[in-house]
Amino acid sequence: MQLPEFLQTNLNAQLLIYIGLVIGVLLAFEGLRQLFSGHGRREEARSRRMQMIAKGASTEEILAILKPEEKQTLASRIPFVGDLPTVLRQAGVTMSSGAFLTTSFVGFVAVSLLFAQLFNPVLGVLFGFVLCLVIPLTAVRLQRTQRINELVKQLPDALDMMARGLRVGHPLSASLAAVANEMPDPIGTEFGIVVDQVSFGDELVDAFNEFADRLNQEDIHYLATAVAIQHGTGGDLARVLTVLSKVIRDRLTMRRKVQAISAEGRLSAAILSVVPVVIFVGLNQMSPSYYGDIADEPLAKPLIFIVIALVLLNAFILRRLVAFRF
């Protein structure tokens, strides 16, 4: 029995929608897999650069992947995603910003259509926005912060290794290569980029300045300045690196002490920020009429907005009070 033409058209349209959903979900999954699967290390290669060298990649290919050129586009002016190329590079993600945004957008469309079919269009768009745009961007920024913190923790050991190499008579380039080859990510890869830049013809001072600009960390700027001064005027670079290593270690120790001392204040701020929400949810569950009876009052909505604004302001102020910059 042949179906009517309009039913066949509807079935074909639904079939195309489901095929598009499957393809979109697969593309989004593959993009996220490539984004977060670049952390595996083989036993014989302790950094991503060493892995690429083991695979036979040339210096030019390594620099093109690990230190891509920045291009100013219209997307760089968009809030929250304008600095995405820098964030991806600092997070150690080799995926380009265009591929990342394209994957996120395809996933957003696919998830929105899927949840729109299951629930309603508004919830579909909300779920797609959160799952495919907000969460990936937040995860990359958290990964960037974690990677930079790990690099700063490794920096004193790298400086000590460089200082020991200089004291026994090795040139600075050989000391840098030792750090790049012996230390794990992220310090090994970042120093490897400096070594590859110098090998490719860049000046040592320019390579260190780009290293500092690439990560934008105060301790690395100190290192770049020390190398630039010693490269231009001469002197005992090993002693300078040893002193800088001690200073960074002392700063890390002080940061841990400040975090330990302020832990009680940060916990109190978090509790005081969450308590109003918990009270509202609890009262609404135990006695729905407590707020429901006044929901239709003319002043209800203005008061709700005022209360929400005060709760957010309270959380912001408490956060600022316990957020120490050091």
N, C-alpha and C positions, 0 to 999 in steps of 0.2 A: 504494500500500500504506500503510495507516494504522498509525502507530506505537502501541505499547501506551501505556496511560494513564500509567503511572509514568515511562516515558521522556519523554513530553510534559511531565510535571510537572518533571522534572529539567532538561529543556532550557529551559523557561520560567524556572525559578529561576536557571539560569546566565545566561540572557539578561538578566534583571533585574539580576544582579550586575554584568555587564559594562557595562550602561547606566549603573548607578550609579557604576562606576569612571570611565567617560568623563566623566560630569557632574562628579564630584568633582575629577578632574584638571583639567578646564577651569576650574572655580571657583577652584581653588588657583592655577592659572597666571594667571588674570585678577587675583586679589588681589595676587600678587607683582608683576605688571606694573604695577598701579596704585601699589604701594608704592615701586617703584624707578624709575618713569618720570617723577617730578615734578621733574626737574632740567633739562629743556630750556628754553632761553631764546630768545625771539625777538630779532632784531637791534634792534628798536626798543624793547624792554622788558628792562631789565637785572636785574629781580628778580621773584619770584613776585607780589609785591604790585602792581608796575607792570603785570604781565600781566593781573591781575584788573581793575585800573582800566581798562586798554585794552579789556577785554571789557564794560565798563559796570557792574561790580559796585559796589554802594553801600558806604559806610563800615561800616554794620552787618553786611553780608554778609562783608566782608573780615575784620572782627574775629571773626565767628562761625567762620570757617574757619581763620584763622591763629592765633587765640588762643581756642580753645574753653574752655568752663567745665569745671573739674574736678569730678567727682562721685565721692564716696567709696562704693565698693561692696564686696561681699564678696571680689571678685577682688583688691582692693588689699592683702589680707592674705596672698595666696599668695606664697611665695618665688619670686624670679626674675622673676615677671610682675606683682607687685603695683605696681611703679613704672612699668609699661608706658605709661600715659598721659603721664607726664612724659618718659620716654625718647623716645616718638614725637614729642612736641612739640619737644623739644630737638634731635632729629634732622631736624626740618623736614618730617616726614611728616604729611600732613593726614588720613590714614586714622584712624578711631577705634580705640580699643583693642579694643572689642567686635567690630568688623568684622575686625580683624587676627587675633584669637584664633579667631573663627569660621572664617575662611579657612584658618588653620593647622590647625584641628581637622578640617575637611572634607578637606583635603589629606592629613592623617595617616591618616584612615580609608581614603581611596581608595588611597593608596600601600601601606598595610599589607595591604589585601585583594589588591592586585595582586601584591605580592611573596610573599604567602602562597600564591597560586595557582601562582607560578613556582617557589618554593623551599619554605619551610615557615613556619608561623605565627610562630615566634619571630623568625626573620630578617625576616619581614614587618613585625612590630611595631617591631623595632629600626631598620630602614631608614625606616619612616614617622616614627618619633620623631626621628631625626637629620635627615632631609631636610626635614620640614615643621614641626618645632617648634624644635629646637636651632639649626639653621642660620639660619632667619629671625630669631630673637631675637638671636643673636649678631651677625648682619649689621646689625640696627638699632642695637645698642649701639656697634658699630664706626663706623657712620655718624654717630651722635650725637657720639662722640669727635672724629671728623674735622671735623664741622661746627663744633663749639665751638672747636677749635684754629684753624680758619680764621677764625672770627669774632674771636678774640683777636688774630690777626695783622693783621686789617683795622682793629681798633679805634684804633690810633694815627693812621692816616690819617684816620679819621672825626673824631677829636678835633681834629686840625689843621684840617680843613675847617670844623668848627664854630667854632674859635678865629678863623680868618680872617674868617668871616662876621660874628662879633661885633665884630671890630676895625674893620670898615668900616661899622658902624652897623646891621647887620641884627638884628632881634629873634631871640631864641633859637628860637622856633618856626620862623622862616624858615630858620635854620641847620640845624635838625633835618630840615626838609623837603628841603633841598639834599642832605644825606647820604642820605636815604631814596630820593631820585629819581636821584641820580648814581652811587651806589656799588652794586656787584653783591651778590648773595646771598653769605653769609647776613646781612651787616651791614645791607644795604639793606632787606631785609624786616623785620628786628627793629626798626630805627629807624622804619620805616614804620608798624609797629604802635603805637609810642609816639606818632607824629604823629596817627594815626587815633584813638587813645584821647583825646588832648587835643582834637581836633576834635569828638569825640563828647561831650565835657563833663567828662572826668576832669581832675583836677588834674595839673600837670606833675610834681610830686614823686611823686605816687602812681603815675603811669605809669612813671617811672624805677625806682621801688621794685619794681613788678611785673616790669619788664624784668630787674632784677637777680635777683629770686626765680625768674623763669622759667628762667634759664640757670645761676644759682648759681655764678658765677665771681667770684673775688676782685677782679679788675680792674674788672668791671662794678659790683660793690658800691661800689668807690671812686668811680666815676663818679656813681652815684646819690647817694652821700653828699655829694660836692662840689656837685652840682646842688641838693640839698636845703638845704645850708648857704648857698649863694649866693642861692638863691631867698628864704630867710627873712631874711638879714641884709644882702644886697647885697654889692657888691665887684666886683673885676676877674675875672669868670668866664673870660674869654679867657686870662688868664695862668695860672689854675688848670688849665685844659684843656691848655695847652701843657706845663706841668710834668708833668701826669699822663701825657700822650702820651710825653714823654721817659722817664719812669720805666718805662712799659710796654715801650718799645723796649729799654731797658737790661736789663729782666728777660728779655725774649725772647732777647737776645744772650747773657746769662749761661746761660740754659737750653740754648742750642745749644752753648756751650762745655762745660757739664757733660756733655751727651750725647756730645760728641766725646771728652772725657777718659775717660768711663766706657765707651766703646764696646768696648775690649779686655776689660774685666771682664765686660760683658754677653755678649760672644761666648764667653768662657771658661766662664761659667755655663751657657750653652746647650749647649755641647759636653759639659761634664761631666754634664749632665742627660740627654743623649741617648746617651752612650757605653755605659752599662749595658744599655740596650735593644738597641743595635746589637750588642753582644757576645753577648747572649742569642740574638738572631735568627740571627746568623752561626754560632754554635756549633750551634744546633739544625738549621740547614740542612746544615752540613758533617759533623756527627756526631750524628745523631738519638739514638743510644744514650747520649750523654753525660749527658743529663738523663732520657732514657726509662728507663734501667735503675734509677733510684732513684725513679721516679714512684709506685710502689706501696708504698714504705716508709712506716711510720706517721708518721715525723717530716717527711715530704716536704711535705705541705700546710701545716702550721704554719710551716715554714721559708720556703715560698714567700710566705706572707702577710707574714712578717717582712721578707723581702728587698724585697717591693713597697712596704711601708710605709717602709722606710729609703730607698729610691730616691726616693719622693715627698717624704719629709722633706728629703732632700738637695737636691732641685730647689727646694723651697719656701725653704729657708734661703739657697741661692745667689741665688735671685730677690730675696729681701729685702735681701741684702748689696749688690746693685747697683741696686736700685730707689730712686733718690734723689727725695725730695719737695722741690719748690721752686716 
